[in-house]
Amino acid sequence: MNIDIITIFPEMFDGPFSESIIKRAVQKNLVNINIHNLRDYTTDKHHKVDDYPFGGGAGMVMMIEPIDRCISHLKSKREYDEVIFLSPDGQLLNQGISNAMSLKNNLIMLCGHYKGIDERIREHLVTMEISIGDYVLSGGELAAAVLTDSIVRLLPGVLGDETSALSDSFQDGLVSPPVYTRPRVYNDWEVPEVLLSGNDKLIREWRIQQATERTRKRRPGLFDQHQQDSLGEQ
Ligand code: 9D3
């Protein structure tokens, strides 16, 4: 898979992409992530990427030209499945979207700032708009990093067997059951007896029961959806 990210803050990706799972995936050539500095696609001497809004008002608007030039340059090298604009008013990211995106070959992620981007970019160049949640960020960069992480970990070969994406309970719409490690007793805080029983079947059932009960209590919306989905499976 190939992910191209367009941003005016390329350094924001140095940290998240040079650690842990994404780092390993890049080293193993399972994904190719390229960060493009939008200022490299300007033609004026001040490398201007934003301008005053028509009609007035506070804040600056990101201009069409540098973004169009950058996207055109990328499209001359590859055919893209989606041009994703990270936007607070986009479709709310969920596991289903990440699963679908992990099956694509080439993605562009466009990060916005300021008051927004010229609407004509969204009309003519963007194919998909994604938000990562109902809170206000300073720009699309952290959202693009979140989206990238959620996609890359799903690529075949990225996760080992024990951390396999398929064993993620979120993958079947439930939150995770509680986990414990040594010591068996700390102060007077004990590990649930069943986990020490060595009875695999009992442990499996306990974990499903815990995950189900936790989902019902903590994430009623997710629980209702899970109930609906398991009805459809039968
Ligand atoms: C001027 C009104 N703002 C709408 C609430 C516009 C605006 C706010 C924040 C435009 C961009 C931003 C910066 N945020 C993102 O670019 C962003 C985002 C977010 O803020 N929350 C959740 N997901 C995302 S994806 C991109």
Boltz pocket constraint, residues with backbone or C-beta under 6 A from the ligand:
constraints:
  - pocket:
      binder: B
      contacts: [[A, 86], [A, 87], [A, 88], [A, 112], [A, 113], [A, 114], [A, 115], [A, 116], [A, 130], [A, 131], [A, 132], [A, 133], [A, 134], [A, 135], [A, 136], [A, 137], [A, 138], [A, 139], [A, 140], [A, 141], [A, 143]]
      max_distance: 6.0
